[in-house]
Each structure stands twice: as C-alpha cells, then as structure tokens.
Amino acid sequence: MNGNVELLNYIYQNSQMGTVTIEQLVANVKDDIFKKQLESQLNEYKTIHQAAKLLLNEHGYDEKGIGAFEKLRTYLSVNMQTMSDHTPSHISEMVLLGSTMGVIDAIKNIKKYQNADTEILALMDKLLKFEENNIQTLKSFL
C-alpha cells in the first residue's frame, strides 16, 4: 500500500471514529447549546469522512473503516464513561481527549507522509485544523 492510501485511510478511520463517537454522545446530551456544538462537529467529521472516501475511490482503493471490535469497544467505553456523568463538562472532556489524540496523530502522519499528493495533504491539514478548533471550542464547556 502506498503512502497516499495509508494517509487517506487514516483520515477515513479518524473521521469515522469521530462520527461514531459523537453520534453516541449526542444522544446523552440534554444541554441544547452543547448539543448544537457536538452536532456541528459531527457534520464536519461526516464531511471529511466522505471526502476521504471519494479520494480513496478516485485512487482506485476501497476504504478500510474501523473494525466491528473497535466500534464495540468505543460504544462500551462511551457508555461506561457517561453512565453516571453526562454533563457537558464531562462529555467535553472526553471529546477533548479524543481531539487531542487526533491532533498528535495528524501531526505525526503529516510528517510521515510529507510526500503525499497535495490534495490528500490538504485534507489531512483540514482534519488537523478541525481537531485543533474542537479543542479550543470545547474548553468553554469544561
């Protein structure tokens, strides 16, 4: 597998994880302002996810999403963490941690695949900036 495909699959999987997680979290949120923020993030994850899928397909590859085990693990983890505390502060902390990991991984991947196609690097940069923005925005809900 070449670097372009590896980077696109990273973007695809990262945005898929964001989508799966936030869809689950939104169901537990009662605060309308916070819910609107999460829904905005969800829409952006979906946009990036679709863009990665299209680029993968344009390059002649099928997307490799996160596996069923990883989805189940995430589902159970979110349920456990929100069972007793589903306040905006706690949920924003959870999402902040995920976005922080996303920023770290994005920076590593940009360095690792610095010779990838410009269009793919631009999508990776879009994901990085989106995650950084999530961190800044979610701080206000802590």
C-alpha positions in Angstrom: 0.0 0.0 0.0 1.4 3.4 -0.9 1.6 6.5 1.4 -1.3 8.2 -0.3 -3.6 5.3 0.5 -2.3 4.9 4.0 -2.8 8.6 4.8 -6.3 8.6 3.3 -7.2 5.5 5.3 -6.0 7.2 8.4 -8.2 10.3 7.6 -11.1 7.9 6.8 -10.8 6.0 10.1 -10.2 9.0 12.2 -13.3 10.8 10.9 -15.3 7.6 11.2 -14.3 7.2 14.8 -15.3 10.9 15.4 -18.7 10.3 13.7 -19.4 7.1 15.6 -18.4 8.6 19.0 -20.2 11.9 18.6 -23.4 10.3 17.3 -23.4 8.2 20.5 -22.6 11.2 22.8 -25.2 13.5 21.3 -27.9 11.0 22.4 -26.8 11.6 26.1 -26.7 15.4 25.9 -29.5 17.5 27.4 -27.9 20.9 27.1 -29.1 22.5 23.8 -26.1 24.7 23.3 -23.6 21.9 23.9 -25.7 19.5 21.7 -25.6 22.0 18.9 -21.8 22.2 19.2 -21.5 18.5 19.0 -23.8 18.3 16.1 -21.7 20.8 14.3 -18.6 18.7 14.9 -20.5 15.6 13.8 -21.3 17.3 10.5 -17.7 18.2 9.9 -16.5 14.7 10.7 -19.0 13.4 8.2 -17.8 15.9 5.5 -14.2 14.9 6.0 -15.1 11.2 6.1 -16.9 11.5 2.8 -14.1 13.4 1.2 -11.6 10.7 2.2 -13.8 8.0 0.8 -14.1 9.8 -2.5 -10.4 10.3 -2.8 -9.7 6.7 -1.9 -12.1 5.6 -4.6 -10.7 8.0 -7.1 -7.3 6.5 -6.5 -8.8 3.0 -7.1 -8.9 1.8 -3.5 -11.6 0.7 -1.2 -11.8 2.4 2.2 -10.8 0.5 5.3 -13.0 1.6 8.1 -12.6 0.8 11.8 -13.5 -2.8 12.6 -16.5 -4.1 14.4 -14.5 -4.8 17.5 -13.2 -1.3 17.7 -16.7 0.1 17.3 -18.0 -2.1 20.1 -15.1 -1.2 22.3 -15.8 2.5 21.7 -19.5 2.0 22.3 -18.9 0.3 25.6 -16.3 2.8 26.7 -18.6 5.8 26.0 -21.5 4.1 27.8 -19.4 3.4 30.8 -18.0 6.9 30.9 -21.3 8.6 30.5 -23.4 6.2 32.7 -23.1 8.3 35.9 -22.0 11.7 34.4 -23.4 13.0 31.2 -22.8 16.7 32.0 -21.4 18.9 29.2 -18.2 19.3 31.3 -17.6 15.6 31.4 -18.5 14.9 27.8 -16.5 17.8 26.5 -13.5 16.4 28.5 -14.0 13.1 26.7 -14.2 14.7 23.3 -11.2 17.0 24.1 -9.1 13.9 24.9 -10.1 12.3 21.6 -9.4 15.5 19.6 -6.0 15.9 21.3 -5.1 12.4 20.3 -6.3 13.3 16.8 -4.0 16.3 16.7 -1.0 14.3 17.7 -1.7 11.6 15.2 -2.4 14.1 12.5 0.9 15.9 13.0 2.8 12.6 13.0 1.1 11.5 9.8 1.7 14.8 8.0 5.4 14.4 8.8 5.4 10.7 7.9 3.6 11.2 4.6 5.0 14.6 3.6 5.4 13.5 0.0 1.8 12.5 -0.4 -0.3 14.2 -3.0 -1.1 17.8 -2.3 -4.9 17.2 -2.3 -4.5 14.4 0.3 -2.2 16.5 2.5 -4.7 19.4 2.3 -7.5 17.1 3.6 -5.2 15.9 6.4 -4.5 19.5 7.2 -8.2 20.3 7.2 -8.7 17.4 9.7 -5.8 18.7 11.9 -7.2 22.3 11.9 -10.7 20.9 12.7 -9.4 18.9 15.7 -7.5 22.0 16.9 -10.6 24.1 16.6 -12.6 21.4 18.5 -10.1 21.7 21.4 -10.5 25.5 21.6 -14.2 25.4 21.4 -14.8 22.6 23.9 -12.7 24.3 26.5 -15.6 26.6 27.2 -17.8 23.7 28.2 -15.4 22.3 30.9 
